[in-house]
Each structure stands twice: as structure tokens, then as C-alpha cells.
Amino acid sequence: MCRYAETPYKVHYVCVSCRRSHKYAWDGAEHLCTSCRHPMVFAGHDFAAPRRRNDSGWTAVAAVLGAGLRYEGFETCGCGREPKFRPRTRAQVRQRRRLAGRLGLPAAEALTARDPSDLG
């Protein structure tokens, strides 16, 4: 049975510039930031926001969301339990981008690699 099909879970929406995250119903509507009133970005079911003062963490969040990735620890329906890796620091993002440029890989593929040595 599907985990997310049974209960209407709320999902995370993020405003990277204000460093805010809120949970709203997954209704396809545009949700505005409560601070700057700009549209928030859909971040997924399993997003864990870094603290507001954590510059490195928010840089990693901006890179992941900018690459078109989401924070999903499960398959979209909730059945699969294979956790997805996302970088948590600026150094992890920088290392994966450097390797992606060297190997000619897309940024999204490089950011999902748990270990950078897997890319080569």
C-alpha cells in the first residue's frame, strides 16, 4: 500500500532568499513567502531546513533546488524506501560541481552522488 496515497501529507516549500520554509498541502497552488511575498519553491516531502544563520547549508539547498532536484527520501508514492542523497554543505556542492565539470556530467547527476568517487 502506498504511504503517501493513504494520508494527505503536507510538503515543504522554501524561500531561499529569506531562508524560510513552510509546510502546505500539496495542491499545485502557488504559495507565497510570508516575508517577501515571492513564490516559494517546492522542496519535497523530506526537506529539513538548515538553521537561518547556516550560510553553507542554505548554499547547498539553493544548489539542489536550482538543479531541479527535490528532497525526497521515498519514491513519490511512498512505497520505495531508498534514501536519496543531497549535499548538506557548500564544500560538498563545490566538490561535486568540480567533478561534474571535469567529467562532463549534468549538475543534477553530480549532486545526487553519495560519494564523489562514484562519478568517475
C-alpha positions, 0 to 999 in steps of 0.5 A: 500500500502506498504511504503517501496515497493513504494520508494527505501529507503536507510538503515543504516549500522554501524561500531561499532568499529569506531562508524560510520554509513552510509546510502546505498541502500539496495542491499545485497552488502557488504559495507565497513567502510570508516575508517577501511575498515571492513564490516559494519553491517546492522542496519535497516531502523530506526537506529539513531546513538548515538553521537561518544563520547556516550560510553553507547549508542554505548554499547547498539547498539553493544548489539542489533546488536550482538543479531541479532536484527535490528532497525526497527520501521515498519514491513519490508514492511512498512505497520505495524506501531508498534514501536519496542523497543531497549535499548538506554543505557548500564544500560538498556542492563545490566538490561535486560541481568540480567533478561534474565539470571535469567529467562532463556530467549534468549538475543534477547527476553530480549532486545526487552522488553519495560519494564523489568517487562514484562519478568517475 
